Amino acid sequence: MNHKRIITLDLGECSGCQACVELSSRCFGWDENMDKPVLVQCEVTDEEALELISYCPQDCIAFDGGENSEQV
């Protein structure tokens, strides 16, 4: 059984490159008005979370806050 993790999306540094949307359209959508990604599904496996976090060139994707959270 895979452990599920919650990820967050911080748009403060987002360049709008759409890398997250290309990697996982299940987790991310695109807001045409903001010209930025939106989080659609934020519960993912540990493996998916690590892949998404490492794929973002601006480091906008992170594990949800809390004691055990970490940004890779």
C-alpha positions in Angstrom: 0.0 0.0 0.0 1.4 3.4 -1.0 1.4 6.2 1.5 -0.5 9.2 0.3 0.9 12.7 0.6 -0.7 16.2 0.2 1.1 18.6 -2.0 0.8 22.3 -2.3 1.3 24.8 -5.1 2.8 28.2 -4.3 2.3 30.5 -7.3 4.5 33.3 -5.9 7.5 32.2 -8.0 5.6 30.4 -10.7 6.8 31.3 -14.2 3.8 29.7 -15.9 6.0 27.2 -17.8 3.2 24.5 -17.5 5.8 21.8 -16.7 3.5 20.5 -13.9 0.5 20.3 -16.2 2.5 18.4 -18.8 3.7 16.0 -16.2 0.4 15.4 -14.4 -2.8 16.7 -15.8 -4.5 14.6 -13.0 -3.0 16.8 -10.4 -2.8 20.2 -12.2 -5.1 22.2 -14.4 -4.5 25.5 -16.2 -6.3 28.7 -15.3 -6.5 30.8 -18.5 -7.5 33.9 -16.6 -4.5 33.8 -14.2 -2.3 32.2 -16.8 -1.1 29.9 -14.0 -1.5 26.3 -13.0 -4.2 25.2 -10.4 -4.1 22.2 -8.1 -6.8 19.8 -9.1 -5.9 16.7 -7.1 -3.5 17.2 -4.3 -3.3 13.7 -2.7 -0.6 11.7 -4.4 1.7 8.8 -3.5 5.2 9.5 -2.1 6.7 8.6 -5.4 4.4 10.9 -7.4 5.0 13.8 -4.9 8.8 13.5 -5.2 8.6 13.4 -9.0 6.3 16.5 -9.1 8.4 18.4 -6.6 11.6 17.7 -8.5 10.1 18.6 -11.9 9.1 22.2 -11.1 11.9 24.5 -12.2 10.8 27.3 -9.8 10.3 25.0 -6.8 6.6 25.9 -6.4 5.4 22.4 -5.5 6.0 21.2 -1.9 4.7 18.7 0.6 1.9 20.2 2.7 3.0 22.0 5.8 3.2 20.5 9.2 5.8 18.8 11.3 6.7 16.1 8.7 6.6 18.4 5.7 9.6 19.0 3.5 10.4 20.6 0.2 12.8 18.6 -1.9 
